[in-house]
Amino acid sequence: MIEYSKYSKLSPTAYAEALNRCQFMDFGINELWPQIPRIAGPAFTVQLHPGDNLMLHAAIYEAPTGSVIVVKAGDTDFAVAGGNVCAVAQKRGVIGFVIDGVIRDLAEIRQNKFPVFARGVIPIPGQKNITGPLNIPIKCGGVNISPGDIIVADEEGIAVIPIEKEDQVYKAAKARSKNDAMISLDDWETEHYAKIMSLIKQRSKT
């Protein structure tokens, strides 16, 4: 069984050298209230149609405890969730939303301290007309995501760790973080200066 809590101990930046660029969502999807705590957990995926949010509303009752609900909205013209949906998701053990789209009722969500990462806020809700399968492969924030892939999100960004590579990615990120923590700023500066001067010298010859 995967211990998801260990992933929340490392920032998405710690995974930068262990994952390709294609595993990080674009910067347009970010925290919607200040100092959101870092979240890490398995993706429960939702694909929506333009102007419709029915299946996200269904997902809050289907997603297992500890899940991060990851949503590809059909557009950014209509909110796919609001305060009550987020409150129920939180009550049922969902640890956060990552939405390639927009939401509403941000004040309520912030007051309840429910972590939501999205493209923004709009007051107008979507409709509830179109059904579809839940927890299927989707593309969110430019990243291909399969159900169960590990989402790590905080103010630095959103990393998506493929489930089949989770152990090796975690070990590489942890090793890098440990190594960085052992180097003082003075030592880092010395090494950095030597590296930059060497690179400038090399590039000047080409």
N, C-alpha and C positions, 0 to 999 in steps of 0.2 A: 504494500500500500504506500502511495506517495505521501510524503509529509510536506504539504503545501506551505505550511507556516515558515519553513526555512527559506523559501523564495522571497518572502516579504522582508527578510533581513538584509537583502541586497537591493540597491537602487537599480532601475533600468540601465543606468550608465555603467554599472558593473558588468552587464551582459554585452556591452558594445563590441568587445573583441571576440566574444564567444559565439555571436550570432551575426549573420549577414544583415546588411542594411534593409533588405526586404522583409525582415522580421520586426521592424519597428514602424508603428503607425505614423502617419504624417502629422505634422505639428498642429494642424487645424483641430484635432481632437485633443482637448486638454481639460484640466480640472475646472469645474464650474463654481467652486467656492474655495476660499483661501485655506491653505494648509490642510488639504485633504490627506488623511493618513494613507500610507502606501497599502495597496491591496495586492494579493496574489492568490490565484485559485484557478480551477479548471473552467474553461470556456463552455458556456451553454449558449448555443448560437441561435439567432433569429434573423430571418430574411423577411423584410416587409415590402409591400407594394406602395407606389406613390400615393400619398394622401391617406394611407390606411395604417392602423396600429393594432388591429385585432390580435395578431399572433404574439406580440410582445405582452399584451394583457393576459393572454393564455399562458405565456412562458413563466410568469411569476408563480404559477401554481404547479408547474412541472419541473422547474430547475431544482436540483438537489441542494441541500444545505451546504454552504461553502462555495457555491458557484459564483462566477462572474458572468452575468448575462451580457453577451456581446451582440450588438444589433447593427444590421445594415438597413438603414431606413431607405425608403424609396425616393425621398427628396428632403429638402430643408425648408419646405413651405408650411409644414404642419408638425406640431409637437406629437411625439410618439408616446410620451408618458408625462405624468404630472405628480403632484404631491402624494395623492392617495396610492397610486400604483407603486411609487417608490417606498412608501411607508409599509405597504403590505409585503413587498419583496423583502424589505429589511426584517419585518416581523417573522417571515418564513425562513430566514437564514441566508438569503442571498447577500453577498458581501459588497456588491457594487454593480453599476452599469457602465459599460463602454459602448457608446452610441455614435455611429457614423450618421448623424442627424441631429435634431434639436428636441428640446424638452420645454416644459413650462412649470410654473409654481416653484421657481428656484428658492424663494424665501423659505417655503415650508421644508424643502429638501435640505437646505443649509441648516435650518433649525434642528432637524432630526439627525444631522450629521451623517447622512447617507452618501457615500462616495459615488459621484456621477462624473464621468468624463464624456464630453460631447462637443459638438461644433458650436453650440450656442443655445439661445432661448428665444421662443416665440410664443405669444399667448394663445394662438389658435390651435385647437386639437384636431387630430385626424379623425377619419371615420373608422367604423368597425364592420367591414363588409366582406373582406377577402381572407379565406382560410388558406392554410399551407402547412407543410411539414415543419417541425421544430428540430433543432439540434442536427443540422446538416452542414456540410462545408459551405462557407460563405467567404466573401471578400469584404473586409472592414478596414477603413483607413489605409487602403492600398496593400493590405496584408491578407494572404490566403490563410484562413483559419479553419481548422477541423475541430469538431467537438472534443473536448478534453485537453486541447492544447493549453498550456499554462500562460495566463495573463499576469504580467507584473506592471502595475501602473502607479505613478505618483506624479508630482509636479515636474519631474524631469522628462516624462514621456511614457510611452506604453510599449513594452516589449512583449512579443509573442514567442514562446518557447515551444517548438514542436514536441509533442508528447513522446515521440520515439527517440528524441535526443535529450530528454530532460536531464538525465543524470550527468552526461558528459558536459552539457552546457553549464549546469550548476557548479560542478567541480572546477571548471575552468574559471568561471566568474568568481567563485570563492577564493581560489588561489590568487587571482589578480588582486582582489580586494585586500587579502591578507598581506601580500607583498607591498602594496601601496601604503598600507597602514604602518609598515615597519620602517618606511623611509621618512626621515625628517624633512621639513621644508628646505633647510639649508643644503642637505645632501641632494634633494631633488633639483634645487636651483643649480648646483654645481654640475650635475649630470646633464641637465637641460641646456645650460649654457654651452657646454662642450659639444653636445649633439647639434645644436642649432648652428654654431660657428662652423662645425665640420660640414654640415649640409650646405651652408652658404658657399663655402669654399669649393665644394664639389660641383655645385650647380653653376658657379661662376666660370668653370672651365668648359662647360658644354655650350 
